[in-house]
Amino acid sequence: MCVAGIAYDARMPRQTKAVVSGLFPESDALKPLAERMRPRTLDEIVGQARLLGPGTPLRRSIEAGHVHSMVLWGPPGCGKTTLALLLAKYADAEFCAISAVLSGIAEVRAALAEAEARFAQGRRSVLFVDEVHRFNKAQQDAFLPHIERGVILFVGATTENPSFELNSALLSRCRVHVMDVVSTVAIVQALRRALRDEERGLGKANLQIDDHALDLIAQAADGDVRRALTLLEIAADVAHDGVVDETTLAQVLADRTRRFDKGGEQFYDQISALHKSVRSSDADAALYWCTRLLDGGVDPAYLARRLVRMAIEDIGLADPRALQFALQAWNTFERLGAPEGELALAEAAIYLAVAAKSNAAYAAFGEVKGAIAETGTLDVPMHLRNAPTKLMKGLGYGKGYQYDPDVEGGIALDQQCLPDALAGREFYQPAERGLEAKIREKLQSIRAARANLRREKDT
C-alpha cells in the first residue's frame, strides 16, 4: 500500500517498516517517541538550515518535485532517513528501503525488479539504501544502469566519507549532500516540539522539565536527535509525578558515550587533529584531542604509536628527549593499564606540544631516499671499506683511511665519506630551534671547514 507517495513493502525489515510507518497519520502509542516525532515536512527537520533552509537550492528542488539521485553523508541522527522519506513524498514517488547491513545482492535485485515494474507503469521509485558504504563494489554497481535510465531515484545514506567508501562510478551519478552535526540548540528545539505535541509527542503528559535539563539531554545526545528524543522519553517514563529533577537526569544520563567510530572517518579526523595540534604547539588542544580519543575507546597502543611518530617526525633532533618521553609513556601505560596509565599518554601529548619542533631529520631522510632511487647502487669509497684479509688489502680496501680520533681536532676534514657521485651533497639542514640550533652551528662549522679544504685542493 502507498501513503503520501510512500510504498510500504511487507518484506521490508521490521526497522524499515517502522521508519516508513512514521509518516502515517494515525498515532501509535507503541512506537518510540523518536519515531512518532519523525518530521513530516522539511520545516520540521532541525539543524540542517544550510542544506534545507528556505531558498536553498536543494530545498527549492525538492519542493518543486525535481528530485535527483544523491548520497547523504552525515553523522547518526542528523535526519538522513527522514530526508529520504520526504524526498519520496514531495516527488510523489514510491519509497523502498533496504539496509546494506541486512541485505545482499538478492535483496538489491528484488528491489530493483519492483522498481522496474513500477517504472513500466509510469511510477517513479525512491530507493533508499541505508549504510550504503557497507555494500561492496559489485553490489554498488548493480544500481548504475537503473539510475542512468531513471528507473530509480537513488538515495544512499552513509556516515563514512563517500570518497573512500563508494566507487567512482556511483558517485559520478549522484550528488553528495553533506548533512551537519545537529547543534545542541537545534536538538533542544526538537525536544520542545515533542513536549508540546499532544498528538505524537508528550504534550498530554504535562511533563515538568526546565531549560537546564533540556540542555543536559541535548548535550548528552552528542548531535543525535533520535538519541535525544529517546533520552527524553526515558526521563518521562522514570519521572516521579511527571517531574524530571536532577535525580532523574542523573539516572537517565549515567551512560554518556560520545560519537566515535574506531577506524572510521571521525577516528581519523580526531587523530589528525591531535597530530596537528602537537605540531602547532597547542598543548591545550593536544590534551583535548588525546583525551577525546581515550574517551571514545581508541586502542591506547595505537595512540602511543602515533605519539612516538610525532616525536620523531615533528620534533626530531630539536628535542631528542621527546622520543624518550613518548616511549616511556607507552611503557608506563603497558605497566599500569587504564585508567592510571592514560595519564602518561596525556602527559606525553602535552610535552610533545610544548617541545621545540623540527622536521629537518624527517625531510633529510626523504631526500636521501630520493637520491638513492635516482643514483642506484653506488660503490662504497675504497678507503671506507673494511679489509680483513690480505687479498682485500692488496686490492686497496681501506687504503688511505684516516682514523678520526688520531687526527688533530678529532675530525678528518679531508676524508670523503659519500660516494663520488654525491660528494659534497648536503641532505640534513638543521632548524634553528631547540637543541638542533646547536647541532646546526656545529654542523655548519664542520661543513665550512671541509669546503675550505676542497677549495684549497682545487687551487
C-alpha positions in Angstrom: 0.0 0.0 0.0 1.1 3.6 -0.5 0.5 6.6 1.7 1.7 10.1 0.8 3.7 8.7 -2.0 5.4 6.1 0.3 5.3 2.4 -0.6 5.0 0.1 2.4 6.5 -3.2 1.5 5.6 -6.2 3.7 9.0 -7.7 3.0 10.9 -4.8 4.5 12.9 -5.4 7.6 11.0 -4.5 10.8 13.1 -1.4 11.4 12.5 -0.1 7.9 8.7 -0.7 8.3 8.8 1.4 11.4 10.6 4.2 9.5 8.1 4.2 6.7 5.1 4.0 9.0 6.4 7.1 10.8 4.6 9.2 8.1 1.2 7.5 8.7 -1.3 9.9 10.2 -2.7 7.5 12.8 -1.0 7.6 16.2 0.5 4.5 17.7 1.4 4.6 21.4 3.7 1.6 21.0 6.1 3.5 18.7 9.1 5.1 20.3 8.9 8.9 20.7 11.7 9.4 18.2 9.7 7.5 15.6 6.4 9.3 16.4 8.2 12.7 16.1 9.8 12.0 12.8 9.4 15.2 10.7 6.6 15.2 8.2 7.7 18.3 6.4 11.1 19.9 5.6 10.3 22.7 8.1 10.3 20.2 10.9 13.8 19.0 10.2 16.2 20.7 12.7 19.8 21.5 12.4 20.1 21.4 8.6 19.4 25.1 7.7 22.5 25.3 5.5 21.2 22.4 3.3 17.4 22.6 3.7 16.7 26.2 4.8 14.2 28.3 2.9 15.5 29.3 -0.5 18.4 26.9 -0.6 18.9 25.1 -4.0 18.1 21.6 -2.6 15.0 22.9 -0.8 13.7 24.6 -4.0 14.4 21.4 -6.0 12.6 19.2 -3.5 9.6 21.4 -3.2 9.3 21.5 -7.0 9.3 17.7 -7.1 12.6 17.7 -9.0 14.4 15.1 -7.0 17.8 13.8 -8.2 19.8 10.7 -7.1 22.0 11.6 -4.2 24.2 10.4 -1.4 23.5 11.8 2.1 26.7 11.9 4.2 26.3 12.8 7.9 26.6 11.5 11.5 23.9 9.3 13.1 20.6 11.0 14.0 21.1 14.0 11.7 18.0 13.2 9.6 19.2 11.2 6.6 16.4 8.6 6.7 13.8 11.3 7.3 15.0 13.3 4.3 14.9 10.3 2.1 11.2 9.7 3.1 10.3 13.3 2.4 12.0 13.2 -1.0 9.6 10.4 -2.0 6.7 12.3 -0.5 7.5 15.6 -2.4 8.3 13.7 -5.6 5.0 11.6 -5.3 7.2 8.5 -5.7 7.1 5.0 -4.2 9.5 4.6 -1.4 11.5 1.4 -1.0 14.2 1.0 1.7 17.0 -1.6 2.1 19.8 -1.8 4.5 23.3 -2.6 3.4 23.9 -4.2 6.8 20.9 -6.7 6.4 20.7 -7.1 2.7 22.7 -8.8 0.0 22.7 -8.8 -3.8 19.4 -10.9 -3.9 17.5 -8.2 -1.9 19.0 -5.5 -4.1 17.9 -7.3 -7.3 14.4 -7.8 -5.8 14.0 -4.1 -5.0 15.3 -3.1 -8.5 12.9 -5.6 -10.1 9.9 -4.0 -8.3 11.1 -0.6 -9.3 11.3 -1.7 -12.9 7.7 -2.9 -12.7 6.5 0.4 -11.3 8.6 2.3 -13.9 6.8 0.3 -16.7 3.5 1.5 -15.2 4.7 5.2 -15.2 5.5 5.4 -11.4 8.8 6.6 -10.0 10.6 4.9 -7.1 12.9 6.3 -4.5 15.2 3.5 -3.4 16.8 4.4 -0.1 20.0 2.4 0.8 21.0 2.8 4.4 24.6 2.4 5.3 25.4 2.2 1.6 29.2 2.2 2.3 28.8 -1.4 3.6 28.0 -2.6 0.1 30.9 -3.9 -2.0 31.8 -2.7 -5.5 29.7 -5.3 -7.2 26.6 -4.5 -5.1 27.1 -0.8 -5.7 27.5 -1.4 -9.5 24.1 -3.1 -9.6 22.4 0.3 -9.2 24.2 2.1 -12.0 22.0 1.2 -15.1 18.8 1.8 -13.2 20.0 5.2 -12.1 21.0 6.1 -15.6 17.7 5.1 -17.1 15.7 6.9 -14.4 14.1 3.7 -13.1 15.1 4.7 -9.6 15.9 7.9 -7.7 18.8 6.5 -5.7 19.3 7.9 -2.2 22.2 6.4 -0.3 22.9 7.2 3.4 26.4 6.9 4.9 28.3 8.0 8.0 31.6 7.5 6.2 33.4 9.6 3.7 31.9 8.7 0.3 35.3 9.5 -1.4 36.8 6.5 0.3 33.8 4.1 0.7 31.8 4.5 -2.6 33.1 3.7 -6.0 33.6 6.5 -8.5 31.0 5.2 -10.9 28.2 5.5 -8.4 29.5 8.9 -7.2 29.5 10.2 -10.7 25.8 9.5 -11.0 24.8 11.1 -7.7 25.1 14.4 -5.9 26.8 14.2 -2.5 25.0 16.3 0.1 26.8 16.7 3.5 24.4 16.9 6.4 25.7 18.7 9.5 26.0 17.6 13.1 22.9 18.8 14.8 23.7 21.5 17.3 22.6 21.5 21.0 20.3 24.5 20.3 18.6 22.7 17.4 18.2 19.5 19.5 16.6 21.5 22.3 14.2 22.8 19.6 13.2 19.3 18.7 12.8 18.4 22.4 10.5 21.3 23.0 8.4 20.3 20.0 8.0 16.9 21.4 6.9 18.3 24.8 4.3 20.5 23.1 2.9 18.0 20.6 -0.2 16.3 22.1 -0.8 14.1 19.1 2.6 12.5 18.6 4.6 13.7 21.5 4.4 14.2 25.2 2.1 17.1 25.3 -0.6 15.2 27.2 1.9 14.0 29.8 2.3 17.5 31.3 6.0 16.8 31.9 7.7 19.3 34.2 11.3 19.8 32.9 13.3 23.0 33.0 15.6 24.5 30.4 18.7 23.4 32.1 17.6 19.8 32.0 16.8 20.0 28.3 20.2 21.4 27.6 21.8 18.5 29.5 19.8 16.0 27.5 20.7 17.7 24.2 24.4 17.8 25.2 24.3 14.1 26.1 22.8 13.3 22.7 26.0 14.5 21.1 24.4 15.7 17.9 22.0 12.8 17.5 18.3 14.0 17.5 17.0 10.5 17.7 19.1 9.8 20.8 17.9 13.0 22.4 14.3 12.1 22.0 15.0 8.6 23.3 16.6 10.1 26.4 13.6 12.4 26.9 11.2 9.5 26.6 13.2 7.5 29.2 13.2 10.6 31.5 9.4 10.8 31.1 9.0 7.2 31.9 11.1 7.2 35.1 10.0 10.7 36.3 8.2 10.8 39.7 4.8 12.5 39.3 5.8 13.9 35.9 8.8 15.9 37.3 12.2 15.5 35.7 14.6 16.5 38.5 18.3 16.2 39.0 18.0 12.7 40.4 16.0 11.5 37.3 18.5 13.1 34.9 21.4 11.5 36.8 19.8 8.1 36.2 18.9 8.7 32.6 22.3 10.3 31.6 24.5 7.9 33.5 26.0 6.4 30.4 27.0 9.3 28.2 29.0 7.9 25.3 30.4 10.1 22.6 30.3 9.7 18.9 33.3 7.7 17.9 33.8 5.1 15.2 37.0 3.1 15.5 38.7 3.1 12.1 36.0 5.4 10.6 36.0 9.0 9.4 35.6 10.5 12.9 38.5 8.4 14.2 41.0 9.6 11.6 39.7 13.2 11.9 40.5 13.2 15.6 43.9 11.6 15.1 44.6 14.3 12.5 43.5 17.0 14.9 45.8 15.6 17.7 48.8 15.4 15.3 48.3 18.9 14.0 47.7 20.4 17.5 51.0 18.9 18.6 52.7 20.3 15.5 51.1 23.8 16.2 52.5 23.7 19.8 48.9 24.0 21.2 49.2 22.0 24.4 45.5 22.6 25.4 44.2 21.3 22.1 46.6 18.3 22.1 45.4 17.3 25.6 41.8 17.7 24.5 42.1 15.5 21.4 44.2 12.9 23.2 41.5 12.7 25.9 38.7 12.6 23.3 40.4 9.6 21.7 40.8 7.8 25.0 37.2 8.7 26.0 36.0 7.3 22.7 37.7 4.0 23.2 40.8 4.3 21.0 43.3 1.5 21.3 45.9 3.1 23.7 48.7 1.2 22.0 47.7 2.8 18.7 47.6 6.2 20.3 51.0 5.6 21.9 52.5 4.7 18.5 51.1 7.9 17.0 52.7 9.9 19.8 56.1 8.2 19.1 55.7 9.1 15.5 55.1 12.7 16.3 58.2 12.7 18.4 60.4 11.6 15.5 58.6 13.3 12.7 57.7 16.8 14.0 60.2 17.2 16.9 63.1 15.2 15.9 66.5 16.4 17.0 65.2 19.7 18.2 64.4 17.9 21.4 65.6 14.2 21.4 64.1 13.8 24.8 60.6 13.8 23.2 61.1 10.4 21.7 62.3 9.1 25.1 59.3 10.7 26.8 56.9 9.2 24.3 58.4 5.7 24.6 58.3 5.9 28.4 54.7 6.9 28.4 53.9 3.9 26.2 55.8 1.7 28.6 54.1 3.2 31.6 50.6 2.5 30.1 51.6 -1.1 29.4 52.6 -1.5 33.0 49.7 0.4 34.7 46.9 -0.1 32.1 43.7 2.1 32.2 42.8 4.4 33.6 46.0 5.2 35.5 48.3 4.7 32.5 46.2 7.0 30.4 47.6 10.0 32.3 51.1 9.1 31.0 49.8 9.3 27.4 48.2 12.6 28.1 51.4 14.0 29.6 53.3 12.8 26.6 50.9 14.7 24.3 51.4 17.9 26.4 55.2 17.5 26.3 55.3 16.9 22.6 53.2 20.0 22.1 55.5 22.4 24.0 58.7 20.8 22.7 60.7 22.6 20.1 59.8 21.4 16.6 61.9 20.4 13.6 61.2 18.1 10.7 64.8 18.5 9.4 65.8 14.9 10.0 62.5 13.7 8.6 63.0 15.8 5.4 66.6 14.8 5.1 65.7 11.1 5.3 63.2 11.5 2.5 65.7 13.4 0.4 68.3 10.7 0.8 65.7 8.0 -0.2 65.1 10.0 -3.3 68.8 10.3 -4.1 69.2 6.6 -3.6 66.3 5.9 -6.0 67.9 8.3 -8.5 71.5 7.2 -8.4 71.1 3.5 -7.8 73.7 1.3 -6.1 76.8 3.5 -5.7 80.0 1.8 -4.6 81.4 2.4 -1.1 84.6 4.5 -1.4 87.7 2.2 -1.2 89.1 3.9 1.9 85.9 3.3 3.8 85.8 -0.4 3.1 86.9 -3.0 5.7 90.0 -5.1 4.8 90.0 -8.2 7.0 92.1 -10.3 4.5 95.4 -9.8 2.7 93.7 -10.1 -0.6 91.4 -7.2 0.2 94.2 -5.1 1.5 96.1 -5.8 -1.7 93.1 -4.6 -3.7 93.2 -1.3 -1.9 90.5 -1.8 0.6 90.8 0.6 3.4 93.9 2.3 1.9 94.2 6.0 2.9 91.6 5.7 5.7 92.1 8.3 8.5 91.2 7.3 12.0 89.5 10.5 13.3 90.4 10.2 17.0 94.1 10.3 15.9 93.7 13.4 13.8 94.2 16.8 15.2 90.8 18.2 16.2 89.2 14.8 16.2 87.8 15.1 12.6 89.4 14.1 9.4 88.1 17.1 7.4 89.5 16.0 4.1 88.1 12.5 4.3 85.2 11.9 1.8 82.5 9.5 3.1 79.8 9.8 0.5 80.1 8.1 -2.9 81.9 10.1 -5.5 78.6 10.9 -7.4 77.2 12.5 -4.2 80.4 14.2 -2.9 79.6 17.5 -1.3 75.8 16.9 -1.2 74.2 18.3 2.0 71.0 16.5 2.9 70.4 17.5 6.5 69.6 21.1 7.2 69.0 21.6 10.9 66.4 24.0 12.1 67.4 27.0 14.4 65.2 25.7 17.2 65.9 23.8 20.5 68.9 21.5 20.6 69.0 21.4 16.8 70.2 25.1 16.8 73.4 23.9 18.5 73.6 21.0 16.1 73.2 23.4 13.2 76.0 25.6 14.5 78.4 22.6 14.9 77.5 21.1 11.5 77.9 24.5 9.7 81.4 24.8 11.2 82.4 21.3 10.0 80.9 21.8 6.6 82.6 25.1 6.1 86.0 23.7 7.1 85.6 20.8 4.7 84.6 23.2 1.9 87.7 25.3 2.5 89.9 22.3 2.3 88.3 21.3 -1.0 88.8 24.7 -2.4 92.5 24.7 -1.3 93.0 21.3 -3.1 91.3 22.6 -6.3 93.7 25.6 -6.4 
